[in-house]
């Protein structure tokens, strides 16, 4: 269906009688939008001649998208009133903040949330002044805006947020306005595929409205400059039924838009009715969408300073500079504001005229007041994580997959919340790869596309959502959380960087919500990073990057939490905690391959509660001052650090070693820098004030160095990933980055010789010999993997036992020095 408006020879078409009030309402919202950008608070209705003192000096805001969004919002209000639709509005071009603020103010919702912004001339003045003004509100559709759940400051995520919002909300419609500039971004381009996952029986409806106004900041938009045949073919190919509404003459565009929306909601009602009456699988519906083409800066000045404004890129932000800078613009501004005829829109007291106020939907249906955008969160029902743990890990003798152990717990989280339908797992084709396959015992992957006989993990209703786009999965999850439900994103560690900016925007939303009294706390954004750097030996360098947590650590401390559980029981404890939490971004890094298990369930519970703790069973300094501290964070660094301790304790029995593990990384910070930060006295009690600390870390060393930079102890040596990797063996990954047990022992030997004044003399005498032995073992390791392609037996078969005989020696047991030609060896550390 195409609804096309053709301009009437340049002459304005009279507004049809049935749209006259709707048109005036639209004009009122446009007047309020221009007032927000330009005016201060003393003369909002121009009851006296507008003067320079009435105009803001520094203008901020975006007008170009605003009239089109006001037009859409106004017409959606008509649909809500006539059909009693439960609808929310997502502004993809979120810099059209003036439009949404104006609309929420006109419907009366803004005053309910901000009583000082009254529905009269005084309140209108305050509304104008506060916009993009110090101490006021942002220019975007920010958390401060009632009815918002998507700011749109960074473009590209509106449609994936919309699809996430309607999951498990069958009565909800999200009208999602997509800007034509936004439509050029990668995340938005892939999010059109959300319709292949939406179940019309169990989920709500997304009505995409692609707003083509032709320009970005200084360039035309691609979708506006292709023929309609290509444009419609594109969206037909995406699985939509596009309806085009276009024009610049309100007298023609009003009825065209009304006709398009009526058609869309008739079609939506038909799809929902068929779904409700159908038993078994459904045919994937072809959902309607609207493509609305109107001028950029519609209703704004036609020409200013001899330059075209309306219908050009020049109207993108502020169509003309402030009269405070260029006095002749005051006349332009007066003419522009008077073109809306405010005397026909507002009474002398500044209130919207009653006949226009009558167009506002009932309070419970107003888009600005829809509680879905400010939900009261229902907590998850969580099973006891201890029931899924490894009861007796025998200090590393039991091997298990950490995420594989987590899988049954998540399975039962799904089971416990099946009736509530408020928990989902999202991931880019990696749920099974990340060893969470146990969840498929109780659910399948939701999918409305075509299926074959082999698609046994797909179903039209499932609690797992997979699409090979981190952007899409993160966007779905964010939309799900922002409307009050719970979820988990599981991803390969290296590729989570793809959504770094999305997570950044999400934490900004959380941060601002904390500062707005009427905003409720939201479920936490939980991200499980698996297939991590130390076990990507099979995929190689491209899959090796643990830097996401470093980016996250720089964000708001009241929002960010970073966990590095050393084993499966700790992972269970951490995940249980994160799923209960509110308003955090929780990043959890855990391995998926078989690994030694260290702590009992109760030990894991206590360790995770403390965040940092001394592992007494791995230490031998109790009751005495340690000579050296071996510390670690992360599962593989924990394994290597324990192996290093076992070598040191066998070779230097008199050496007093304290073993410290960090599971909550932000405990390394100070309490004045992070809520989880450890006070200096406690930190010094664990790490001492001056004893050497060898710290084996999962990620880049600068992160820990930054966290401890203000601590008393300056004798920290942090070892972590240093951008060395390729396809090799698992142990060789640690060797290349000098986080392996042999390098850690060498580092300890260097400290013992140079920094440990109180150490037993025999340890100092032993250190050079032990260092030499470790270097020999590193050479032997390289020879072995190059000959056999696997790690040495003493690496793969190592178990924690400080009484076992020493392994290795000074002699190369395989090959000769000639065999070492062409090998890249780690240089001995001195």
Helices and strands as residue ranges (DSSP letters): E 3-4, G 17-19, H 20-38, G 52-54, H 66-83, E 86-91, H 97-106, H 109-113, H 121-130, H 158-166, E 172-179, G 182-184, H 186-191, G 192-196, E 205-212, G 223-225, H 228-237, E 240-246, H 250-277, E 287-293, E 303-304, E 307-308, G 313-315, H 329-338, G 342-344, H 354-357, G 363-365, G 367-369, G 371-374, G 385-388, G 394-396, E 399-401, H 402-416, E 423-427, G 437-441, E 445-446, E 458-459, E 464-466, H 470-482, E 486-492, G 494-499, H 500-514, E 525-530, G 533-535, G 541-543, H 548-553, E 560-563, H 568-580, E 585-589, E 594-596, H 601-610, E 612-614, G 616-618, E 628-633, H 635-651, E 657-662, G 665-668, H 680-687, E 692-700, H 701-707, E 716-721, H 730-736, H 741-754, H 761-788, H 793-796, G 817-820
